[in-house]
Amino acid sequence: MAVKIRLRRMGTKKKPFYRIVVADSRSPRDGKFIEEIGYYNPLTAPKEVVVDSEKANNWIKNGAKPTDTVDRLFRENSVYNTEKDSKDTAEASESEATE
C-alpha cells in the first residue's frame, strides 16, 4: 500500500481550508484517510499551518511520501527537523565553544 501525506480540501465554495492527512494513494482526494496530522488555512493574512511534526516525521520514517505542496509546507515550517539534526547542531555548538 503506497501511503501519501497530502491535503484534503474542506471549507465552502471559494473559501478553501485544507487538512493535512495521511492516506492511501489510491483513495480520492477528499475520501478515506488513515490519520489527520494538521491543517493549512491559505486565507488568513499570514497563511496558517499547524502540523504535528512528531507524527509527520514518524510517517515519513515509515515510508509515507509527502506530495509536492505538503513537502513545501513542511520545509517552510521546519517539520523536517529531527532529533538527530538537533543533536548534530548541539554537538557542533559545543565543539565551537570549547575551541
Backbone torsions as a table, in degrees:
resi	resn	phi	psi	omega
1	MET	NA	120.4	177.9
2	ALA	-84.2	121.3	-176.8
3	VAL	-107.6	135.4	179.6
4	LYS	-124.1	150.3	170.1
5	ILE	-102.6	117.5	-173.6
6	ARG	-145.2	175.2	-180.0
7	LEU	-91.1	138.9	175.9
8	ARG	-115.3	118.1	-173.9
9	ARG	-75.4	131.1	176.9
10	MET	-128.6	-167.7	177.5
11	GLY	86.2	-169.0	-178.0
12	THR	-108.2	-178.2	179.3
13	LYS	-61.1	131.5	179.3
14	LYS	68.5	4.2	178.2
15	LYS	-133.5	74.7	-174.7
16	PRO	-73.6	148.9	175.0
17	PHE	-144.0	134.8	-173.9
18	TYR	-120.3	141.5	169.9
19	ARG	-104.7	139.2	177.3
20	ILE	-91.2	116.5	-174.1
21	VAL	-127.4	158.5	171.6
22	VAL	-101.7	122.6	-175.5
23	ALA	-143.5	157.7	172.5
24	ASP	-66.3	137.0	-175.3
25	SER	-65.0	-19.8	-178.6
26	ARG	-85.1	-14.9	-178.8
27	SER	-80.2	154.0	-178.6
28	PRO	-64.1	161.0	-176.9
29	ARG	-52.5	-47.4	-177.5
30	ASP	-102.6	17.1	-176.6
31	GLY	-90.3	-149.1	-176.0
32	LYS	-61.7	139.9	176.6
33	PHE	-136.6	164.2	-176.6
34	ILE	-88.4	-49.7	-177.0
35	GLU	-153.2	143.9	174.6
36	GLU	-95.3	129.1	-177.6
37	ILE	-119.0	2.1	177.6
38	GLY	168.3	-170.8	176.8
39	TYR	-147.3	163.7	-178.0
40	TYR	-139.8	123.1	178.3
41	ASN	-117.1	103.8	-177.3
42	PRO	-79.7	-6.4	-174.4
43	LEU	-89.4	-17.0	179.1
44	THR	-75.4	158.1	-175.4
45	ALA	-56.9	-61.6	163.2
46	PRO	-86.4	123.7	-176.4
47	LYS	-57.3	129.4	-173.4
48	GLU	-93.3	123.3	177.2
49	VAL	-130.0	123.0	176.9
50	VAL	-124.8	121.5	-177.4
51	VAL	-134.7	137.1	170.9
52	ASP	-81.4	94.3	-172.4
53	SER	-64.2	-29.0	178.5
54	GLU	-64.6	-45.5	178.1
55	LYS	-66.2	-41.8	-178.7
56	ALA	-61.5	-47.7	179.8
57	ASN	-64.6	-35.0	177.8
58	ASN	-64.4	-44.3	178.7
59	TRP	-65.8	-40.4	179.5
60	ILE	-64.5	-40.7	178.2
61	LYS	-63.1	-31.8	179.6
62	ASN	-86.3	3.7	172.2
63	GLY	110.7	0.9	178.6
64	ALA	-72.4	138.5	-179.1
65	LYS	-106.6	122.1	175.6
66	PRO	-74.0	145.8	175.0
67	THR	-70.2	170.0	-177.6
68	ASP	-58.5	-44.4	-179.0
69	THR	-66.0	-44.4	179.4
70	VAL	-65.9	-37.9	177.3
71	ASP	-59.6	-44.0	178.5
72	ARG	-63.6	-43.1	178.4
73	LEU	-63.3	-40.8	178.8
74	PHE	-63.8	-42.1	179.7
75	ARG	-65.9	-41.5	-179.9
76	GLU	-66.3	-26.8	-175.9
77	ASN	-111.2	18.0	173.5
78	SER	54.9	41.9	178.4
79	VAL	-76.5	-29.5	-175.7
80	TYR	-74.8	-4.7	178.1
81	ASN	-67.7	117.2	-179.0
82	THR	-106.0	172.9	178.7
83	GLU	-62.8	-37.1	-179.7
84	LYS	-61.6	-43.7	178.8
85	ASP	-62.3	-42.4	-178.8
86	SER	-68.4	-33.0	176.7
87	LYS	-67.2	-41.1	178.9
88	ASP	-62.2	-42.4	-179.9
89	THR	-69.6	-34.5	177.8
90	ALA	-66.3	-42.0	178.3
91	GLU	-65.4	-39.1	179.5
92	ALA	-65.5	-40.8	-180.0
93	SER	-69.7	-33.2	177.0
94	GLU	-67.1	-41.2	-179.5
95	SER	-68.0	-34.2	176.4
96	GLU	-67.8	-36.0	-178.7
97	ALA	-70.0	-33.8	-178.5
98	THR	-77.7	-22.8	-178.1
99	GLU	-81.2	NA	NA
